[in-house]
Amino acid sequence: MRFDIVTLFPEIFSGFVGESLLRKAIDKRRLEVVTHDLRNWSKDKHQKVDDRPYGGGPGMVIKVEPVVECIEEIRRLHAEPGELILLTPQGERLTQPLVEQLAEFPRLILLCGRYEGFDQRVVDLLQPRELSIGDYVLNGGEVAAMVVIDTVMRLIPGVLGDEQSARSDSFSQENRGLEAAQYTRPRSYRGCDVPEVLLSGDHAEIDAWRQSQSYHKTLSRRADLVGSEGDSPRRPETNEGEKREPVN
Ligand SMILES: C[S@@+](CC[C@H](N)C(=O)[O-])C[C@H]1O[C@@H](n2cnc3c(N)ncnc32)[C@H](O)[C@@H]1O
């Protein structure tokens, strides 16, 4: 899968791309991440890409010409034209089901805004998918682009060490609710013990406990996720998780 990022601050991505799972996935050729500096498409001798808003008001607006010309050119860099995503707080909210859809594309082009955002004609002419990572305002689309890459890459085969891990996470296809509590050694710490069932070696009982934990945790923290059939965490056959481990 290939990600193209269009930004005014490509250097922001150097640490992100150079570390950890993403670096490994790039080295294994599962992923490709290419940044493009929008200023390279400026016609201004000072490489300006923004201007004052028509009608007045605070801040600056990113101009239409450099964005349209940049996107047209980078689309041609690869046989696959790619799905264009414009990061904006006004877009559709990113959720795990949407991340799963995005992971099906062979190429995503992520357009990062700054200042007051883009001239509306960027949207009118390029008709991107407009995406928000939440109901708050960031200074720029770069952090949002990292969120998209980070969430999508986990679903690309061969990127995670253990693919079961992504399948059982909170909000995943297997469980649209919240994941059950996890423990590791030591068995006991300052009077807090690991639930006995996890030490039992009985995998059927452990699965039932986790399912119950997940269901009750989701119900108490995110009741909005429980309800519509198919998209809900599964209702457990027993209430073991609730009885053994109070959910906080
Ligand atoms: C300061 S914001 C502009 C906000 C814009 N004036 C508005 O009110 O909708 C600058 C840029 O940050 C990015 N951004 C801010 N919040 C975001 C969010 N919640 N999700 C995705 N991108 C966001 C967008 O690319 C946006 O163009």
The ligand as a Gaussian input file, in Angstrom:
#p B3LYP/6-31G(d) Opt

LIG

0 1
 C       -6.773000      25.336000      12.170000
 S       -7.392000      24.064000      11.124000
 C       -8.599000      24.902000      10.178000
 C       -9.976000      24.822000      10.743000
 C      -11.028000      25.490000       9.874000
 N      -10.865000      26.899000       9.858000
 C      -12.417000      25.130000      10.392000
 O      -12.914000      25.838000      11.250000
 O      -12.984000      24.093000       9.968000
 C       -6.074000      23.792000      10.010000
 C       -6.018000      22.425000       9.389000
 O       -5.856000      21.430000      10.393000
 C       -6.429000      20.217000       9.973000
 N       -7.366000      19.763000      11.026000
 C       -7.752000      20.461000      12.104000
 N       -8.576000      19.759000      12.876000
 C       -8.736000      18.560000      12.281000
 C       -9.486000      17.404000      12.598000
 N      -10.251000      17.331000      13.686000
 N       -9.426000      16.354000      11.760000
 C       -8.665000      16.394000      10.640000
 N       -7.926000      17.490000      10.289000
 C       -7.956000      18.555000      11.089000
 C       -7.111000      20.464000       8.635000
 O       -6.279000      19.985000       7.596000
 C       -7.238000      21.975000       8.610000
 O       -7.241000      22.499000       7.294000

